[in-house]
Structure formats: C-alpha cells, structure tokens
Amino acid sequence: MPTIDEYLESVSAPQRAAIERVRTIAHDTVPGLEEVVSYHMPGFSSNGVTLLWVGAFKHHLSLFPGTVKFTVDNPLPEATIREFLLRRVAETSSKGGR
C-alpha cells in the first residue's frame, strides 16, 4: 500500500504544501492519528476509523467525507479543518467507532 509521502510525490508543489498543512493540523488536533491511504487519497484514522481524507485534483483539493472543496489560493481556515476533524471524532465515537 502506498504511503502519504508517496502520494505527495505525485502532486504539484503547491498542492503538496496544502496537503502537508492539513496533515499537520490533523495531527495537532487529534493526537495519535494513524496515516492511511485509501480511495487513492491520504487519510487520517483513529481507532481503526478514517476520520478524514484529503485529495488533490486538477483545479482544487477536497476534504472527505462530505466533499469540502478548496484551492491552493483559497485554503480552508485552520479552525474549519479542526472543527471538521472534531466533528468526525464525535460522530464516530457516538456510533461505537463507525
């Protein structure tokens, strides 16, 4: 299975920086996250449940689930990424991990 670093080698430098920013915010927000690649995108999971995926596309980037689009020139605010993650933590823990 590829790693996030291998995925980052396949995207442009500006997209790489944007994904690295999400990666840093994710780890700072939810300590102990595991990095995964699924659906051919970088993801971050906790307790076996993927909380967030981030993918680079031709003209934008997206956070999943829920498809939150953003661009290199118009990045998501850090607070938005943190809220997204914390909401996912709450959703998955209230459903017994699913």
Secondary structure, DSSP 8 states (H G I E B T S, - for coil): ---HHHHHTTS-HHHHHHHHHHHHHHHHHSTT-EEEEETTEEEEEETTEEEEEEEE-SS-EEEETTTEEE-SSS---HHHHHHHHHHHHHHHHHTT--
